[in-house]
Amino acid sequence: MVENLPMISGARFEQSPQRLKIVLPVRRDWALFVIYSILEVAWLVMLIGGLVFLARVAFSGERWAFVFAVMLLGLLLILFRFGRFLSRQWATYAASREILFINREELILRRPISIWGNTDTYGMEHVTSFYLSEKPRAVAFDYGYRHVYFAEALQPEAQVALRNFLNSTYFPDHDEDE
């Protein structure tokens, strides 16, 4: 448990006995949001059209209908898997906030969209100390070879305060000069 929660503009802190919750705003990239929304609608039209075409072929009575229906089903399965990836990307750009749950065992970064959204969980034994990234301007940490960025919408002084708070709380032996 953290005794003194900081006052950082733009960030909202909530504490429970299990973990610390930090709600951060997200700056929406409208161009990517529009592109992914168009792709999501196109994917849905293609999936529905493919299912209708599959039903028409399967019940056409032609002797080749079964083989063609199986091939279409395989293509629709690939299209469905692509849609899951596309929906995850769309949810990333549609989110209006990100939530950081953190305790001594794990760090959870969530970008909620209603009941959907992206949730990434990281084991704290593999998370490096937090640092400020220049491009993109955000608070970041490394998880293995992966760089994870968050708090991009905060002002630079708020990012510094958040980084200092997280490092002093969860990485007390970390030296800022390293």
N, C-alpha and C positions, 0 to 999 in steps of 0.2 A: 504494500500500500504506500502511496505517495502522500506525504503530509501536506505539502504546500503546492497546489497546482498553480501554474503561472497564468497571468492575464495576457494573452496574445490576441491581438485584433484579428478577426476572421476565423479563429479556431475556437471550438467549444469543447471543453473537457468534462467528462463524466467518469466517476470512479465507482467501481463495485468491488467487492472482496476478491473476485476472480481476476479482474483485469482493468486496465485503463482504456477508456474510449475517447478518441479525439476525432471530432467531426470537422472536416476541412472543405472549403468551397473549391469548385472546379471551374476553370475557365473553359468554356465550350468552344471548340473549333468548328465553326458553322459550316465551313466548306466540306470537311470530312463527314460531318453529321449528315449533310444533305446528300453527299455521294453514297454513303452507306445506307441511307433511307431509301434512295432510288434502287440500289442493288437489292435491298431486302424486299421491296415490293416486286421487283422483277423476278426474284427467286420464288416468291410465293405464287406468282402467276404461272411460272414455269412448272412448279411442283403440282399445282392444281390441274393445269393443262395436261401434264404428263399422266396424272392419275386418270383423268377422263379418257385420254387416248388409250391408256392401258386397258380400261374397262371396255372400250369399244372394240379393241383388237381381240381381247380375250373372249368376248361373246359374239364374235363375228361369224363363227362357224367355219372359217377357212381351215384347211389342213395344216397350215404353217402357223396358226395363231398361237399355239402353246409355246413354241420355240421363240417366236417374236415377243410374246408376253414376258417370258423369262429374261430375255435380253433387256427389254424395257424396264423390268423390275430392278435389274442390276444397275442400270443407268440412274434410275430414280433413287436407289439407295446411295449412290455416289453423290447425287444432287442433294439429298437430305443431309448427308454428312457435311457437305460444303455449307449448307444453310446453318448448321450448328455453329461452325466457325464464323460465318458472316454475322449471325446474331450476337455472338460474343463481342465482335468488333463494334457492331452498332451500339450495343449496350455501353461500351467504353466511352463512346463519343456522345451518347445521349444522357449520361449521368450528370447531375447538377451538384453532386457532393461526393466526397470520398471519406470513408470512415476507417480509421486506424485503430485496431484493437491490439493491445500489447500487454504482455506479462512476461515473466521470467522464462517461460517455456516456448512460447510461440508469438509470432507477429502476424496479424491478419489484416490484409488491405482489401477493402470492399468498396465497390462502386455500385451502389444500389439503384435500380430502376424499379420502382414499385416493389413487387415481390421477386422480380428477376434481378439479374445483375451479375457482375463478376466478383468472385471471391478468390483471393490468392492467400495461401497459408505458408508461412515460412518458419522453420525451426530456429529458435534463437541461438542455438549452438553454432549455426552456420551463417548467421547474419553478422556483417561487419558493423563497426560503429558508423554513425550517421555523418554525412558530409554534405557540403553545398556543391551542387553541380552548376557549371557555367552554361552548358548547352544541353538540355534545356535548363533554364534557371529554376532549380527545384532543390528540395531536400532529397537526399538519395542514400541508399545503402547497397552493398554488394551481397549477393546471395550466390556463392560459387562464382561462376563466370558472368552471371547476369546482373546488370545494373537495374535497380528498381527506383523509379522516381515518383515522388508524391509532393503535395503542397505547392504545386506550380502557381496557383492563383494567389498565394499569400504575398504580401509586400516583402521586399528583401530583408528588412529589419525583423519582421515577424518570422521569416524563415530561419534567420540566425538564432533568434530566441528559441524557436521550436527545436532546432538542432542541438543547441546547448542544453536545453531541458532534457531531451531524450538521451543524450550522451551522459549527462551527469546522473540520470536516474538508472539507466540500464547498462551503461558502460563506464562505471566510475573510475576505472584505472586508465581510461583512454586519455592520451595527451593530444591536445588540439594542434600542436605544432608539427606532429608527424606527417 
